[in-house]
Structure formats: structure tokens, C-alpha cells
Amino acid sequence: MNIDKKLIEKYHLGQCSPTERLLVEQWLLDDTFETKPLPISTAQKNKLESDIWADINAHIEQSKAPIKIKQKKYNFRYLGIAASLLAVLSIGFHLFNMSEKTDATFDNRTNANLKYINQDNYKIVLGKNATAQINTDTGEIKTTGNMLFIPKKNFAFSLSGDKKKELKIGETYFVLQPQKNGNQVIIAKSELTFLAPTLQHELKLQFNII
């Protein structure tokens, strides 16, 4: 196919086929491309090339300028408030965890009825006018009056001296008011028959046990 004035005009008017357009563009880009000389002057050729390139450039997609993302400037005042809140929450969480390990105290001295208390690791029923101090970390129980203790996990509670009593999950225990020597008495419900009949009757009556 020869590149002549007619073909150049078709290209300029956008009437070329894909093959003709490719041929013309190769001719424009390659000075060594072999074609028959055009029957036009050099000035006309230069003007024609300029017009063609102007038409091509109009259809070339210009690259968009990069979008600059503005960096957020955080107010140091708000950062300070956030840090303070985080510190308060951390302290609160720490104190909450510590509270799980320290003594839990319950008071039923002003109540003539039973007091039912449900904790994470155990349930208790305080008898009338009784108090209880329980530390599941050290294994100590101190009461005034009688109490029912129902563990939700196995515990080894401290008695007098170095003695330990294992309180097992699924069992109910009577924690009796301390004896005159200060020793705390803990017996399982299944051991109730070993107590004196008068004490058995008193405990059953107090905790509504049939």
C-alpha cells in the first residue's frame, strides 16, 4: 500500500481503516519507512505532519496529576485524653482482677432470714445474723454464725494451723460458727449424720433442709 496525499487526508479526517491508520503512523514515526515520495512540497509535508500529530495528541490520555493525601494532624490534647482514659481503664482492670483474689465479705447481721449470694466461684447461704469472710486465693474462711458453702470448683481451704480441707464441686458444705478455741468447722452435707442430733436438727431447721 502506498502512502499518498489521499491516504494522508483520510487519516487526518479519521476515515482510515485500522490497517491504513497503522501504516500512516509507522510512516510518521520511521524516517526509514519505504514509501513512494508524496507529490507535495516539503512545507506542505511538514504542515501536514504537524496537523496529524495535533490530531493524535488530542486523543492521547493525559496522565492525571497524583492526588496528594493530606496527613491528618491530631490534636495533642485529644491524644492526652485518650492516653489518660487508657491508663484509667488499665488501672480499673487491674483492680478488678485483684478484687478476685482478695477477701470477699458478706454481712447478714441485720437480717433474721437467710441470705443467698452467688459468686463466680461459689454460692453461699448465710444464716440469720451471720457474717462471712472468704478468700479463695489463700483458702481462708472466717464466719460468725453458720453458713452453707457450695463450690463451683474444687478448693483447698485452710483450717487451723497447716491443715487443709478440700471442698469439691458438686458438694454442699456447712461452715459452722467457730468453736471457743477459734477453730472453724467445715463438714459436708453427706457427713451431717455424724453430728449430734440436736445440732443436726438446728442446722436443718435453720437452712430449711428436709
C-alpha positions in Angstrom: 0.0 0.0 0.0 1.4 3.4 -1.0 1.1 6.4 1.3 -0.1 9.3 -0.9 -1.8 12.6 -0.3 -5.2 11.0 -0.5 -4.4 8.4 2.2 -2.9 11.2 4.4 -6.1 13.2 4.1 -8.2 10.2 5.0 -6.1 9.7 8.1 -6.4 13.3 9.1 -10.2 13.1 8.7 -10.4 9.8 10.7 -11.6 7.8 7.7 -8.8 5.3 7.6 -9.2 1.6 8.2 -7.1 0.1 11.1 -4.5 -1.2 8.6 -4.3 2.2 6.8 -4.0 4.1 10.2 -1.2 1.7 11.3 0.6 2.3 8.0 0.4 6.0 8.3 1.5 6.1 11.9 4.5 3.9 11.0 5.4 6.3 8.3 5.2 9.2 10.7 7.4 7.5 13.3 10.0 5.9 11.0 12.0 8.0 8.7 13.4 4.9 7.0 9.9 3.6 6.1 9.9 2.9 2.4 7.2 4.7 0.6 6.9 6.5 -2.7 7.6 10.2 -2.5 4.5 12.3 -1.9 3.7 14.7 -4.7 3.7 17.6 -2.2 6.3 20.2 -1.2 8.4 19.9 2.0 6.5 22.8 3.6 3.2 21.1 2.9 4.5 17.8 4.2 5.7 19.5 7.5 2.4 21.2 7.9 0.5 18.0 7.3 2.6 16.1 9.8 2.0 18.9 12.4 -1.7 18.7 11.8 -1.7 14.9 12.1 0.3 15.0 15.3 -2.0 17.6 16.7 -5.0 15.3 16.0 -3.2 12.4 17.6 -2.2 14.4 20.7 -5.9 15.4 21.2 -6.8 11.7 21.6 -3.9 10.8 23.9 -5.0 10.5 27.5 -3.0 12.8 29.6 -1.8 11.3 32.9 -3.5 12.7 35.9 -1.5 14.5 38.5 -1.0 12.4 41.6 -3.5 13.1 44.4 -1.9 14.4 47.5 -3.5 12.9 50.6 -3.5 15.4 53.4 -2.0 14.0 56.5 -4.3 14.3 59.5 -3.0 16.4 62.2 -4.1 15.1 65.6 -4.6 17.4 68.4 -2.2 16.6 71.2 -4.9 17.5 73.6 -7.1 14.6 72.4 -4.1 12.3 72.4 -3.5 13.1 76.0 -7.2 12.5 76.9 -7.1 9.1 75.1 -3.9 8.2 77.0 -5.5 9.2 80.3 -8.6 7.1 79.6 -6.4 4.1 78.7 -4.5 4.4 81.9 -7.7 4.6 84.0 -9.1 1.6 82.2 -5.9 -0.4 82.8 -5.9 0.5 86.5 -9.6 -0.4 86.8 -9.0 -3.8 85.1 -6.0 -4.4 87.4 -8.1 -3.6 90.5 -10.9 -5.8 89.2 -8.5 -8.7 88.8 -7.1 -8.0 92.3 -10.6 -8.0 93.8 -11.0 -11.6 92.6 -8.1 -12.6 94.8 -8.8 -10.5 97.9 -11.2 -11.2 100.7 -14.9 -11.1 99.9 -17.0 -10.0 102.9 -20.7 -10.7 103.4 -23.0 -9.4 106.2 -26.3 -10.7 107.3 -26.3 -9.4 110.9 -29.4 -7.2 110.5 -31.4 -9.9 108.7 -33.3 -12.7 110.6 -33.8 -14.6 107.3 -31.3 -16.5 105.1 -29.2 -14.5 102.6 -28.4 -16.1 99.3 -25.2 -15.0 97.5 -24.0 -16.2 94.1 -20.3 -15.6 93.2 -18.2 -16.6 90.2 -16.5 -19.5 92.1 -19.1 -20.4 94.7 -22.5 -19.9 96.1 -23.2 -19.3 99.8 -26.3 -19.2 102.1 -25.7 -17.1 105.2 -27.7 -18.0 108.3 -29.5 -15.3 110.2 -27.3 -12.8 112.0 -24.2 -14.3 110.4 -21.2 -12.8 108.6 -18.6 -14.4 106.3 -15.2 -13.5 105.0 -13.9 -15.7 102.2 -10.6 -15.7 100.4 -10.3 -18.2 97.6 -6.7 -17.3 97.0 -5.4 -18.1 100.4 -8.1 -20.7 101.2 -9.4 -19.0 104.3 -13.0 -18.8 105.6 -14.0 -16.8 108.6 -17.6 -16.7 109.8 -19.8 -15.6 112.7 -22.8 -17.8 112.7 -23.5 -20.7 110.3 -23.2 -20.7 106.5 -23.8 -23.1 103.6 -21.0 -23.2 101.0 -21.5 -24.6 97.5 -18.2 -24.5 95.5 -18.3 -24.2 91.7 -14.7 -25.6 91.5 -12.5 -27.6 93.8 -10.9 -25.6 96.7 -8.4 -26.4 99.4 -9.4 -24.3 102.4 -7.2 -23.6 105.3 -8.3 -24.8 108.7 -6.3 -24.4 111.9 -2.5 -24.5 111.6 -1.4 -26.1 108.3 -4.5 -28.3 107.9 -6.3 -28.1 104.6 -9.8 -29.4 103.7 -10.7 -30.0 100.1 -14.1 -28.7 99.2 -15.2 -30.4 96.0 -17.5 -29.1 93.3 -21.0 -30.7 93.4 -21.0 -31.0 97.2 -22.6 -28.7 99.8 -20.8 -27.8 103.0 -21.8 -26.5 106.3 -19.4 -23.9 107.7 -20.2 -23.7 111.4 -19.5 -20.7 113.7 -16.1 -21.0 115.2 -15.6 -23.1 118.4 -14.5 -21.5 121.6 -10.9 -22.2 120.7 -11.4 -20.2 117.4 -11.2 -23.2 115.1 -13.5 -23.2 112.1 -15.6 -26.3 111.5 -16.5 -27.3 107.9 -18.4 -30.5 107.3 -20.0 -31.9 104.1 -23.8 -32.3 103.9 -23.2 -36.0 103.5 -21.4 -36.0 106.9 -24.4 -34.3 108.7 -25.4 -37.6 110.3 -22.1 -37.7 112.3 -23.2 -34.5 114.2 -25.1 -34.6 117.4 -28.9 -35.0 116.8 -29.6 -31.6 118.4 -27.1 -29.8 116.1 -28.4 -31.7 113.1 -31.9 -30.6 113.8 -30.8 -27.0 114.4 -29.0 -26.9 111.0 -31.8 -28.5 109.1 -34.3 -26.1 110.6 -32.1 -23.1 110.0 -31.4 -23.8 106.3 -34.8 -25.4 105.6 -33.4 -28.8 104.9 -35.9 -31.7 105.0 
